[in-house]
Protein backbone atom coordinates (compact mmCIF):
# COMPACT_ATOMS: atom_id res chain seq x y z
CA UNK A 1 0.00 0.00 0.00
CA UNK A 2 2.79 2.41 0.89
CA UNK A 3 4.63 1.55 -2.32
CA UNK A 4 1.51 2.20 -4.39
CA UNK A 5 0.95 5.57 -2.72
CA UNK A 6 4.59 6.52 -3.27
CA UNK A 7 4.33 5.52 -6.93
CA UNK A 8 1.12 7.56 -7.35
CA UNK A 9 2.77 10.64 -5.86
CA UNK A 10 5.83 10.22 -8.04
CA UNK A 11 3.79 9.81 -11.21
CA UNK A 12 1.58 12.77 -10.34
CA UNK A 13 4.60 14.98 -9.75
CA UNK A 14 6.18 13.90 -13.04
CA UNK A 15 2.99 14.50 -15.02
CA UNK A 16 2.21 17.83 -13.34
CA UNK A 17 5.65 19.28 -14.18
CA UNK A 18 5.29 18.92 -17.94
CA UNK A 19 3.71 21.68 -20.01
CA UNK A 20 0.53 20.47 -21.66
CA UNK A 21 0.27 22.15 -25.09
CA UNK A 22 2.50 21.69 -28.06
CA UNK A 23 5.12 19.23 -29.11
CA UNK A 24 8.41 18.47 -27.51
CA UNK A 25 11.33 19.54 -29.60
CA UNK A 26 13.87 17.10 -30.88
CA UNK A 27 15.57 15.16 -28.15
CA UNK A 28 19.09 14.08 -28.90
CA UNK A 29 20.24 10.77 -27.58
CA UNK A 30 23.55 9.05 -28.01
CA UNK A 31 23.09 5.50 -29.11
CA UNK A 32 25.53 2.83 -28.11
CA UNK A 33 28.14 2.17 -30.76
CA UNK A 34 26.67 -0.19 -33.27
CA UNK A 35 29.10 -2.18 -35.35
CA UNK A 36 28.83 -1.38 -39.00
CA UNK A 37 31.05 -3.97 -40.55
CA UNK A 38 31.75 -4.76 -44.12
CA UNK A 39 33.19 -8.01 -45.36
CA UNK A 40 36.58 -8.52 -43.74
CA UNK A 41 36.21 -5.40 -41.57
CA UNK A 42 36.29 -6.12 -37.86
CA UNK A 43 36.24 -2.53 -36.60
CA UNK A 44 33.00 -0.82 -35.70
CA UNK A 45 32.13 2.84 -36.12
CA UNK A 46 29.90 4.59 -33.62
CA UNK A 47 26.51 5.59 -34.94
CA UNK A 48 25.59 9.24 -35.18
CA UNK A 49 23.30 10.97 -32.72
CA UNK A 50 19.70 10.80 -33.79
CA UNK A 51 16.70 12.97 -33.07
CA UNK A 52 13.64 11.57 -31.40
CA UNK A 53 10.31 13.36 -31.66
CA UNK A 54 7.77 12.65 -28.99
CA UNK A 55 4.26 14.03 -28.83
CA UNK A 56 2.92 15.16 -25.48
CA UNK A 57 -0.50 13.81 -24.59
CA UNK A 58 -2.45 16.20 -22.36
CA UNK A 59 -3.88 14.31 -19.44
CA UNK A 60 -7.53 15.17 -18.95
CA UNK A 61 -7.90 12.74 -16.04
CA UNK A 62 -5.82 12.66 -12.88
CA UNK A 63 -5.91 11.04 -9.46
CA UNK A 64 -5.98 13.27 -6.39
CA UNK A 65 -3.07 12.53 -4.05
CA UNK A 66 -4.02 14.54 -0.93
CA UNK A 67 -5.86 17.63 0.32
CA UNK A 68 -3.35 20.21 -0.96
CA UNK A 69 -3.31 18.45 -4.35
CA UNK A 70 -7.11 18.72 -4.49
CA UNK A 71 -6.93 22.40 -3.53
CA UNK A 72 -4.32 23.10 -6.17
CA UNK A 73 -5.69 21.07 -9.09
CA UNK A 74 -9.46 21.30 -8.51
CA UNK A 75 -10.46 24.23 -6.31
CA UNK A 76 -7.92 26.65 -7.85
CA UNK A 77 -8.44 25.41 -11.41
CA UNK A 78 -9.64 27.88 -14.02
CA UNK A 79 -10.79 24.96 -16.18
CA UNK A 80 -14.07 23.31 -15.17
CA UNK A 81 -13.42 20.07 -13.27
CA UNK A 82 -15.55 16.96 -13.01
CA UNK A 83 -14.75 15.22 -9.71
CA UNK A 84 -15.43 11.49 -9.53
CA UNK A 85 -15.67 10.23 -5.94
CA UNK A 86 -15.25 6.45 -6.19
CA UNK A 87 -13.98 3.37 -4.36
CA UNK A 88 -12.04 0.36 -5.61
CA UNK A 89 -14.58 -2.05 -4.14
CA UNK A 90 -17.53 -0.30 -5.84
CA UNK A 91 -18.93 -2.16 -8.87
CA UNK A 92 -20.89 0.77 -10.35
CA UNK A 93 -17.77 2.96 -9.97
CA UNK A 94 -15.83 0.56 -12.18
CA UNK A 95 -18.47 0.97 -14.87
CA UNK A 96 -18.99 4.73 -14.54
CA UNK A 97 -15.29 5.70 -14.36
CA UNK A 98 -14.28 4.67 -17.89
CA UNK A 99 -17.49 6.10 -19.36
CA UNK A 100 -16.90 9.41 -17.67
CA UNK A 101 -13.23 9.48 -18.72
CA UNK A 102 -14.28 8.86 -22.33
CA UNK A 103 -16.84 11.68 -22.26
CA UNK A 104 -14.35 14.11 -20.68
CA UNK A 105 -11.68 13.20 -23.25
CA UNK A 106 -14.16 14.06 -26.04
CA UNK A 107 -14.26 17.65 -24.74
CA UNK A 108 -10.62 18.21 -25.83
CA UNK A 109 -9.46 20.09 -22.75
CA UNK A 110 -12.59 22.19 -22.13
CA UNK A 111 -13.03 20.18 -18.94
CA UNK A 112 -10.76 17.93 -16.86
CA UNK A 113 -11.55 15.08 -14.51
CA UNK A 114 -10.26 14.48 -10.99
CA UNK A 115 -10.65 11.04 -9.43
CA UNK A 116 -10.92 10.84 -5.64
CA UNK A 117 -10.80 7.46 -3.89
CA UNK A 118 -13.01 7.88 -0.82
CA UNK A 119 -11.10 5.24 1.13
CA UNK A 120 -7.86 7.21 0.74
CA UNK A 121 -9.44 10.67 1.10
CA UNK A 122 -12.25 10.36 3.60
CA UNK A 123 -11.82 14.00 4.62
CA UNK A 124 -12.63 15.22 1.09
CA UNK A 125 -15.65 12.90 0.89
CA UNK A 126 -16.97 14.31 4.18
CA UNK A 127 -16.26 17.91 3.15
CA UNK A 128 -18.22 17.52 -0.10
CA UNK A 129 -21.03 15.51 1.57
CA UNK A 130 -20.46 12.31 -0.37
CA UNK A 131 -22.78 9.75 1.19
CA UNK A 132 -22.74 7.15 -1.61
CA UNK A 133 -20.47 6.20 -4.47
CA UNK A 134 -20.16 6.91 -7.28
CA UNK A 135 -20.79 10.62 -6.74
CA UNK A 136 -19.80 13.07 -9.46
CA UNK A 137 -19.45 16.81 -8.90
CA UNK A 138 -19.06 19.51 -11.52
CA UNK A 139 -16.89 22.34 -10.18
CA UNK A 140 -15.84 25.71 -11.48
CA UNK A 141 -13.66 28.18 -9.55
CA UNK A 142 -13.95 26.02 -6.44
CA UNK A 143 -17.75 26.02 -6.42
CA UNK A 144 -19.93 22.94 -6.93
CA UNK A 145 -22.29 23.80 -9.79
CA UNK A 146 -23.92 20.39 -10.29
CA UNK A 147 -23.88 16.88 -8.87
CA UNK A 148 -25.23 13.39 -9.44
CA UNK A 149 -25.07 10.11 -7.53
CA UNK A 150 -25.12 6.70 -9.15
CA UNK A 151 -24.41 5.29 -12.56
CA UNK A 152 -25.35 6.99 -15.84
CA UNK A 153 -25.16 5.93 -19.47
CA UNK A 154 -23.12 7.85 -22.05
CA UNK A 155 -26.05 9.98 -23.26
CA UNK A 156 -26.85 11.08 -19.71
CA UNK A 157 -23.17 11.86 -19.05
CA UNK A 158 -22.95 13.94 -22.21
CA UNK A 159 -26.08 15.85 -21.18
CA UNK A 160 -24.62 16.38 -17.68
CA UNK A 161 -21.38 17.78 -19.12
CA UNK A 162 -23.22 19.99 -21.60
CA UNK A 163 -25.65 21.34 -19.02
CA UNK A 164 -23.43 21.83 -16.02
CA UNK A 165 -19.96 22.43 -17.36
CA UNK A 166 -19.59 23.33 -21.00
CA UNK A 167 -22.72 25.46 -21.53
CA UNK A 168 -22.16 27.55 -18.40
CA UNK A 169 -18.45 28.15 -18.80
CA UNK A 170 -17.51 28.28 -22.45
MIRODO-697615 format. One record per residue (C-alpha): residue in one letter; x, y, z. Coordinates in steps of 0.2 Angstrom, whole numbers, plus 5000, padded with zeros to 4 digits. Example, Ala and Ser with C-alpha at 12.3 -4.5 7.8 and 13.67 -1.06 7.14 Angstrom:
<recs>
A506249785039;S506849955036;
</recs>
This chain:
<recs>
X500050005000;X501450125004;X502350084988;X500850114978;X500550284986;X502350334984;X502250284965;X500650384963;X501450534971;X502950514960;X501950494944;X500850644948;X502350754951;X503150704935;X501550724925;X501150894933;X502850964929;X502650954910;X501951084900;X500351024892;X500151114875;X501351084860;X502650964854;X504250924862;X505750984852;X506950864846;X507850764859;X509550704856;X510150544862;X511850454860;X511550284854;X512850144859;X514150114846;X513349994834;X514549894823;X514449934805;X515549804797;X515949764779;X516649604773;X518349574781;X518149734792;X518149694811;X518149874817;X516549964822;X516150144819;X514950234832;X513350284825;X512850464824;X511750554836;X509850544831;X508450654835;X506850584843;X505250674842;X503950634855;X502150704856;X501550764873;X499750694877;X498850814888;X498150724903;X496250764905;X496050644920;X497150634936;X497050554953;X497050664968;X498550634980;X498050734995;X497150885002;X498351014995;X498350924978;X496450944978;X496551124982;X497851154969;X497251054955;X495351064957;X494851214968;X496051334961;X495851274943;X495251394930;X494651254919;X493051174924;X493351004934;X492250854935;X492650764951;X492350574952;X492250514970;X492450324969;X493050174978;X494050024972;X492749904979;X491249994971;X490549894956;X489650044948;X491150154950;X492150034939;X490850054926;X490550244927;X492450284928;X492950234911;X491350304903;X491550474912;X493450474906;X492950444888;X491650584889;X492850714897;X494250664884;X492950704870;X492950884876;X494750914871;X495351004886;X493751114889;X493551014905;X494650904916;X494250754927;X494950724945;X494750554953;X494550544972;X494650374981;X493550394996;X494450265006;X496150365004;X495350535005;X493950525018;X494150705023;X493750765005;X492250655004;X491550725021;X491950905016;X490950884999;X489550785008;X489850624998;X488650495006;X488650364992;X489850314978;X489950354964;X489650534966;X490150654953;X490350844956;X490550984942;X491651124949;X492151294943;X493251414952;X493051304968;X491151304968;X490051154965;X488951194951;X488051024949;X488150844956;X487450674953;X487550514962;X487450334954;X487850264937;X487350354921;X487450304903;X488450394890;X487050504884;X486650554901;X488450594905;X488550704889;X487050794894;X487750824912;X489350894904;X488451004892;X487251074905;X488351094920;X490051124913;X490251174895;X488651274892;X488951384908;X490851414906;X491251414888;
</recs>
